[in-house]
Amino acid sequence: MDEYVGSKNPRENAVLFGQNEAEQSLLDASNGKRLHHSLLLTGPKGIGKATLAFRLARHLLKPDEEDGLFGAPEPPKSLDMPEDDPVFRKVAAGSHPSLKVLERRRHPETGKVPRDIAVADVRGLSEFYRMTSADGNWRVAIIDAADDMNVNSANALLKILEEPPERSIIILIAHAPGRLLPTILSRCHKVSLNTLRTDELSEALGALQLYPEENDLPLLLLLSEGSVGAAANILQIDGLELYREVEKIIATPWSGLNKEMDAFCDRLAKNGQDEIYEMFVSFFERALSQKVLATVRAGNLPIPGGELDRWLEVWEKVRTLFVQAKGLGLDRKHTILNAFLHVNDTNQGPSAR
């Protein structure tokens, strides 16, 4: 389950950007009555996998048109459906009887999200598929995300995949398909979605009424990895400026803690800023990776004590620091300052070590 920052929940979203090839392949399979009973939609978070899953679900759940005066109607040319269509409204409301969605839902009272999709929920699919479809049409299940299943849940799903019911389909959404059981992978038809290009990302953000500066788009594409969800999140919490601050700190040696640095650490470490802190960690690691790449491109060789060797070492130290801080619940300000100190020692050269 993902949080949909700045955008619609996929079950309510009528528009999909940048995935024409994947969508067309599913439409062609549906029109040709050769749609696989188990689909695996893969790709990074936020590029439209869940939106595509619900677009296909609505398409399959729409009652078949009757033959007209001139014979059978022409096959659909897209998965588009008007938002006022009864099927669209029922899917958006979560009330369509022939659609089952499995996801990690936030508890309404505690606000906590379970770590896994429960095995009982997966087993419930067997009962769902045994029921007769409300209109004699398809029965559709969406698992978002399949990565969230534990071993017991995965084994329960495997039993269902081994004996697929008639006129039924399971759509698995996977951000990291390598985590799934090989036996599940072998029973699914994989559909890979692409990360968005710059123009597609710009168009998708425009639909969310987010309009980054044109010269910011290349950096936004890099940081979001072509994910419109991630890009929207970055824009809404001023993430581009945060990344530039991190780049500046990594590039510039400093002689000691000053008011500006102290205020920067306080802003990231204070309570209620979890999202900004997590983004900082991601950006810090990325900026260090970019520094390593730039050092390689400058012709530096990985010799002991050399510049490339020092940046590789600090990159590993900082990654380990952030992992340990998260696992042990270490003070965030102390963690941030330690990361800066590791980088500053490297910036000042071998003499500082």
C-alpha positions as CSV (number, residue, x, y, z in Angstrom):
1,M,0.0,0.0,0.0
2,D,1.3,3.4,-0.9
3,E,0.3,6.9,0.3
4,Y,-0.9,9.0,-2.6
5,V,0.7,12.3,-2.0
6,G,-0.8,15.1,-4.1
7,S,-2.6,12.7,-6.4
8,K,-5.7,10.6,-6.5
9,N,-6.0,7.1,-5.2
10,P,-5.6,4.8,-8.2
11,R,-9.1,3.4,-7.8
12,E,-10.4,7.0,-8.4
13,N,-7.9,8.0,-11.1
14,A,-9.2,8.1,-14.7
15,V,-5.9,9.1,-16.3
16,L,-2.6,7.3,-16.8
17,F,0.5,8.9,-18.3
18,G,3.5,7.3,-20.1
19,Q,2.3,3.7,-20.1
20,N,0.8,3.4,-23.5
21,E,2.7,0.3,-24.5
22,A,1.8,-1.7,-21.4
23,E,-1.8,-0.6,-21.6
24,Q,-2.1,-1.5,-25.3
25,S,-0.7,-5.0,-24.7
26,L,-3.3,-5.7,-22.0
27,L,-6.1,-4.2,-24.2
28,D,-5.0,-6.4,-27.2
29,A,-4.9,-9.5,-25.0
30,S,-8.4,-8.7,-23.7
31,N,-9.8,-8.0,-27.1
32,G,-8.2,-11.2,-28.4
33,K,-9.6,-13.2,-25.4
34,R,-6.1,-14.3,-24.5
35,L,-5.7,-12.3,-21.3
36,H,-3.7,-14.3,-18.7
37,H,-5.4,-15.2,-15.5
38,S,-2.5,-13.9,-13.4
39,L,-0.8,-10.6,-14.3
40,L,2.3,-9.2,-12.6
41,L,2.7,-5.4,-13.1
42,T,6.2,-4.4,-12.2
43,G,8.3,-1.2,-12.0
44,P,9.3,1.5,-9.4
45,K,6.7,3.0,-7.0
46,G,4.6,5.8,-8.4
47,I,4.8,5.2,-12.1
48,G,1.2,4.1,-12.5
49,K,1.1,0.3,-11.8
50,A,-2.0,0.6,-9.5
51,T,-3.7,3.1,-11.8
52,L,-3.3,0.6,-14.7
53,A,-4.5,-2.3,-12.6
54,F,-7.8,-0.4,-11.8
55,R,-8.2,0.8,-15.4
56,L,-8.0,-2.9,-16.5
57,A,-10.3,-4.0,-13.7
58,R,-13.0,-1.4,-14.7
59,H,-12.7,-2.5,-18.3
60,L,-13.2,-6.2,-17.4
61,L,-16.1,-5.4,-15.0
62,K,-18.1,-3.4,-17.5
63,P,-21.0,-5.6,-18.8
64,D,-20.5,-6.8,-22.4
65,E,-22.4,-4.8,-25.0
66,E,-25.1,-6.7,-26.8
67,D,-24.9,-7.2,-30.6
68,G,-26.5,-4.3,-32.5
69,L,-28.3,-4.0,-35.8
70,F,-25.1,-4.5,-37.6
71,G,-23.7,-7.3,-35.5
72,A,-21.2,-7.4,-32.7
73,P,-19.8,-4.0,-31.5
74,E,-16.2,-3.1,-32.4
75,P,-13.6,-4.0,-29.8
76,P,-12.7,-1.1,-27.4
77,K,-9.7,1.0,-28.5
78,S,-8.6,2.0,-25.0
79,L,-9.2,1.3,-21.3
80,D,-10.7,4.8,-20.8
81,M,-13.9,5.0,-18.9
82,P,-15.9,8.1,-18.0
83,E,-15.9,8.9,-14.3
84,D,-19.7,9.0,-14.3
85,D,-20.0,5.4,-15.5
86,P,-21.7,3.2,-12.9
87,V,-18.7,0.7,-12.9
88,F,-16.2,3.6,-12.4
89,R,-18.2,4.9,-9.5
90,K,-18.6,1.5,-7.8
91,V,-14.8,0.8,-8.1
92,A,-13.9,4.2,-6.8
93,A,-16.2,3.7,-3.8
94,G,-14.8,0.2,-3.1
95,S,-18.3,-1.2,-3.5
96,H,-18.1,-3.3,-6.7
97,P,-19.1,-6.9,-5.7
98,S,-16.9,-8.4,-8.4
99,L,-13.7,-6.6,-7.3
100,K,-11.5,-7.6,-4.4
101,V,-8.5,-5.5,-3.4
102,L,-5.9,-6.8,-0.9
103,E,-3.6,-4.2,0.6
104,R,-2.1,-3.1,3.9
105,R,-4.8,-0.8,5.3
106,R,-4.2,1.8,7.9
107,H,-6.0,0.9,11.1
108,P,-8.8,3.6,11.6
109,E,-8.2,3.8,15.4
110,T,-4.5,3.3,15.9
111,G,-3.3,4.8,12.6
112,K,-0.8,2.0,12.2
113,V,-0.2,0.1,9.0
114,P,0.4,-3.7,9.3
115,R,3.8,-4.9,8.1
116,D,2.3,-7.7,5.9
117,I,-0.8,-8.6,3.9
118,A,-2.5,-11.1,6.2
119,V,-2.7,-14.7,5.2
120,A,-6.4,-14.7,6.1
121,D,-7.0,-12.0,3.5
122,V,-5.3,-14.0,0.8
123,R,-7.2,-17.2,1.7
124,G,-10.4,-15.1,1.5
125,L,-9.8,-14.9,-2.3
126,S,-10.9,-18.6,-2.6
127,E,-14.3,-17.7,-1.2
128,F,-14.5,-14.6,-3.4
129,Y,-13.8,-16.7,-6.6
130,R,-16.3,-19.3,-5.6
131,M,-19.1,-16.7,-5.6
132,T,-21.0,-16.1,-8.8
133,S,-20.2,-12.8,-10.4
134,A,-22.9,-10.2,-9.9
135,D,-23.5,-9.8,-13.6
136,G,-22.1,-13.1,-14.9
137,N,-18.9,-11.2,-16.0
138,W,-15.4,-11.2,-14.6
139,R,-14.2,-11.4,-11.0
140,V,-11.1,-9.4,-10.5
141,A,-8.6,-9.3,-7.5
142,I,-5.8,-6.7,-7.1
143,I,-3.0,-7.3,-4.7
144,D,-1.2,-4.0,-3.9
145,A,1.6,-4.7,-3.4
146,A,2.5,-8.4,-3.7
147,D,5.9,-7.4,-2.1
148,D,3.9,-7.0,1.1
149,M,3.0,-10.7,1.4
150,N,4.8,-12.8,4.0
151,V,5.7,-16.5,3.4
152,N,2.3,-17.8,4.5
153,S,0.4,-15.3,2.4
154,A,2.5,-16.1,-0.6
155,N,1.9,-19.8,-0.2
156,A,-1.8,-19.3,0.2
157,L,-1.8,-17.3,-3.1
158,L,0.2,-20.0,-4.8
159,K,-2.6,-22.5,-4.2
160,I,-5.1,-20.1,-5.9
161,L,-2.8,-19.6,-8.9
162,E,-2.4,-23.3,-9.4
163,E,-6.2,-23.7,-10.1
164,P,-7.5,-20.4,-11.5
165,P,-11.3,-20.1,-11.7
166,E,-13.1,-19.4,-14.9
167,R,-13.6,-15.7,-15.9
168,S,-11.3,-14.6,-13.1
169,I,-8.1,-12.6,-13.0
170,I,-5.6,-11.7,-10.3
171,I,-3.5,-8.6,-10.8
172,L,-0.3,-8.5,-8.7
173,I,1.5,-5.2,-8.3
174,A,5.2,-5.5,-7.4
175,H,7.8,-2.8,-6.8
176,A,10.5,-5.5,-6.3
177,P,9.4,-8.7,-8.1
178,G,12.6,-10.4,-7.1
179,R,11.1,-10.8,-3.6
180,L,8.3,-13.0,-4.8
181,L,8.5,-16.8,-4.8
182,P,9.8,-18.2,-8.1
183,T,6.7,-20.5,-8.2
184,I,4.5,-17.4,-8.2
185,L,6.6,-15.6,-10.8
186,S,6.4,-18.7,-13.1
187,R,2.6,-18.6,-13.0
188,C,2.2,-14.9,-13.8
189,H,2.4,-13.0,-17.1
190,K,4.8,-10.1,-16.4
191,V,4.0,-6.6,-17.7
192,S,6.8,-4.2,-17.1
193,L,6.0,-0.5,-16.8
194,N,8.5,2.2,-17.8
195,T,9.7,5.2,-15.8
196,L,8.3,8.4,-17.2
197,R,10.2,10.6,-19.6
198,T,10.7,14.3,-18.8
199,D,7.7,15.4,-21.0
200,E,5.5,12.7,-19.6
201,L,6.4,13.6,-16.0
202,S,5.7,17.3,-16.8
203,E,2.3,16.4,-18.2
204,A,1.4,14.1,-15.3
205,L,2.4,16.8,-12.8
206,G,0.3,19.4,-14.7
207,A,-2.7,17.1,-14.3
208,L,-2.1,17.4,-10.5
209,Q,-1.8,21.2,-10.8
210,L,1.9,21.1,-10.1
211,Y,4.1,23.1,-12.4
212,P,7.9,22.9,-11.8
213,E,10.2,25.3,-13.6
214,E,11.4,23.8,-16.9
215,N,15.0,23.9,-15.9
216,D,14.1,22.0,-12.7
217,L,12.7,19.0,-14.7
218,P,15.9,17.1,-15.3
219,L,16.8,17.2,-11.6
220,L,13.3,16.3,-10.7
221,L,13.3,13.4,-13.1
222,L,16.6,12.2,-11.6
223,L,15.5,12.4,-8.0
224,S,12.0,10.9,-8.6
225,E,13.4,8.2,-10.9
226,G,10.5,8.9,-13.3
227,S,7.8,8.4,-10.7
228,V,5.1,11.0,-10.7
229,G,4.1,10.1,-7.1
230,A,7.7,10.7,-5.9
231,A,8.0,13.9,-8.0
232,A,4.8,15.3,-6.6
233,N,6.0,14.5,-3.1
234,I,9.4,16.2,-3.8
235,L,7.7,19.4,-5.1
236,Q,5.2,19.6,-2.2
237,I,7.9,19.6,0.5
238,D,10.4,21.7,-1.4
239,G,12.7,18.7,-2.0
240,L,14.6,20.3,-4.9
241,E,16.0,23.0,-2.6
242,L,16.8,20.3,0.0
243,Y,18.8,18.3,-2.5
244,R,20.7,21.5,-3.6
245,E,21.5,22.2,0.1
246,V,22.9,18.7,0.5
247,E,25.0,19.0,-2.7
248,K,26.4,22.3,-1.4
249,I,27.3,20.7,2.0
250,I,29.0,17.8,0.3
251,A,31.0,20.0,-2.1
252,T,32.1,22.6,0.5
253,P,34.6,22.0,3.3
254,W,33.6,23.7,6.6
255,S,35.7,24.4,9.7
256,G,33.1,23.7,12.4
257,L,29.5,23.7,13.3
258,N,27.9,27.1,12.7
259,K,24.4,28.6,13.2
260,E,23.4,27.9,9.6
261,M,24.4,24.2,9.8
262,D,22.8,23.9,13.3
263,A,19.5,25.3,12.0
264,F,19.6,23.0,9.0
265,C,20.0,20.0,11.3
266,D,17.3,21.1,13.6
267,R,14.9,21.5,10.7
268,L,15.4,17.9,9.6
269,A,15.5,16.3,13.0
270,K,12.5,17.9,14.8
271,N,9.4,15.9,15.6
272,G,6.8,15.5,12.9
273,Q,9.3,15.8,10.1
274,D,9.7,12.1,9.3
275,E,9.0,12.6,5.6
276,I,11.6,15.4,5.2
277,Y,14.2,13.4,7.2
278,E,13.7,10.3,5.1
279,M,14.0,12.3,1.9
280,F,17.2,13.9,3.3
281,V,18.7,10.4,3.9
282,S,17.8,9.4,0.3
283,F,19.1,12.6,-1.2
284,F,22.4,12.4,0.9
285,E,23.1,8.9,-0.4
286,R,22.3,9.9,-3.9
287,A,24.4,13.0,-3.8
288,L,27.3,10.9,-2.5
289,S,26.7,8.4,-5.4
290,Q,26.9,11.3,-7.8
291,K,30.1,12.5,-6.2
292,V,31.6,9.0,-6.6
293,L,30.6,8.9,-10.3
294,A,32.0,12.4,-10.9
295,T,35.3,11.3,-9.3
296,V,35.4,8.2,-11.7
297,R,34.6,10.4,-14.7
298,A,37.4,12.7,-13.8
299,G,39.8,9.8,-14.3
300,N,40.6,8.9,-10.7
301,L,41.7,5.3,-10.2
302,P,40.7,3.2,-7.1
303,I,44.1,3.3,-5.6
304,P,44.5,2.9,-1.8
305,G,44.2,6.4,-0.1
306,G,43.3,8.0,-3.5
307,E,40.4,10.4,-4.0
308,L,38.1,7.7,-5.4
309,D,39.0,5.3,-2.6
310,R,38.2,8.0,0.0
311,W,34.8,8.8,-1.5
312,L,33.8,5.2,-1.8
313,E,34.8,4.7,1.9
314,V,32.7,7.7,3.1
315,W,29.8,6.5,0.9
316,E,29.8,3.2,2.7
317,K,30.2,4.7,6.1
318,V,27.3,7.1,5.6
319,R,25.0,4.3,4.3
320,T,25.9,2.1,7.3
321,L,25.3,5.1,9.7
322,F,21.8,5.7,8.3
323,V,20.9,2.0,8.5
324,Q,22.1,1.8,12.1
325,A,20.4,5.0,13.1
326,K,17.1,3.7,11.8
327,G,17.4,0.3,13.3
328,L,18.6,1.5,16.8
329,G,16.4,4.7,16.9
330,L,19.5,7.0,17.3
331,D,19.1,10.7,17.7
332,R,18.5,12.2,14.2
333,K,20.5,15.4,14.7
334,H,23.5,13.5,15.9
335,T,23.2,11.2,12.9
336,I,23.0,14.1,10.5
337,L,26.0,15.8,12.0
338,N,28.0,12.5,11.9
339,A,27.2,12.1,8.2
340,F,28.4,15.7,7.6
341,L,31.6,15.1,9.6
342,H,32.4,11.9,7.5
343,V,32.0,13.9,4.3
344,N,33.9,16.9,5.6
345,D,36.9,14.8,6.6
346,T,37.0,13.4,3.0
347,N,36.6,17.0,1.6
348,Q,39.7,18.1,3.5
349,G,41.8,15.3,2.1
350,P,44.1,12.6,3.6
351,S,45.6,15.1,6.1
352,A,42.3,15.3,8.0
353,R,42.0,11.6,8.5
